[in-house]
Amino acid sequence: MEVTITRVKKYNAAWNNVVSVDGVPVAIAKSAHRAGQIAAYIQGMPAEVNDLWLKRELNKLQK
C-alpha cells in the first residue's frame, strides 16, 4: 500500500493536502501536520485522529 501526500491549490483559495492510497484520494487536510497524522494512521502507526467518522472510513482501507 503506497500512501502519498500531495499539495494542491484550490481555485482562488488556499492550499490543501490530499492523502492518497495507491493513487486514490481518501482524505483532504488543510495542514501538513494533519495530513501526516492521517497517513501515519493508515499505515498502522500511532497517530492522533480524533474524528470518529474519519477513523471508521480509514479502518475500511486497512482491511
C-alpha positions in Angstrom: 0.0 0.0 0.0 1.5 3.3 -1.1 0.4 6.4 0.8 1.2 9.8 -0.7 0.5 13.3 0.3 0.1 15.9 -2.5 -0.3 19.6 -2.0 -3.0 21.0 -4.3 -4.2 24.6 -4.9 -7.9 25.1 -4.8 -9.3 27.6 -7.3 -8.8 31.2 -5.9 -8.2 29.9 -2.4 -5.7 28.3 -0.1 -3.6 25.1 -0.5 -4.9 21.8 0.7 -3.1 18.5 1.2 -4.6 15.4 -0.4 -3.8 12.0 1.1 -3.9 9.2 -1.5 -3.6 5.4 -1.1 -2.4 3.7 -4.3 -3.3 6.8 -6.3 -6.9 7.0 -5.0 -7.6 10.1 -2.9 -9.0 9.3 0.5 -8.8 12.4 2.6 -8.2 16.2 2.4 -6.5 18.1 5.1 -5.7 21.8 5.4 -2.5 21.4 7.3 0.5 19.3 6.5 0.6 18.0 10.1 -2.9 16.7 9.9 -2.2 15.0 6.6 0.8 13.4 8.1 -1.2 12.1 11.0 -3.8 10.6 8.6 -1.1 9.0 6.6 0.5 7.5 9.7 -2.9 6.2 10.9 -3.4 4.5 7.5 0.0 2.8 7.8 -0.8 1.5 11.3 1.5 3.8 13.2 0.3 5.6 16.4 -1.4 8.8 15.4 -3.9 11.3 16.8 -7.0 11.2 14.6 -9.9 12.5 16.7 -12.6 12.4 14.0 -14.6 9.2 14.6 -16.2 9.2 11.1 -12.7 9.6 9.5 -11.3 6.8 11.7 -14.1 4.5 10.6 -13.5 5.2 6.9 -9.8 4.8 7.3 -10.2 1.5 9.1 -12.0 0.2 6.0 -8.8 0.9 4.0 -6.6 -1.1 6.4 -8.7 -4.3 5.9 
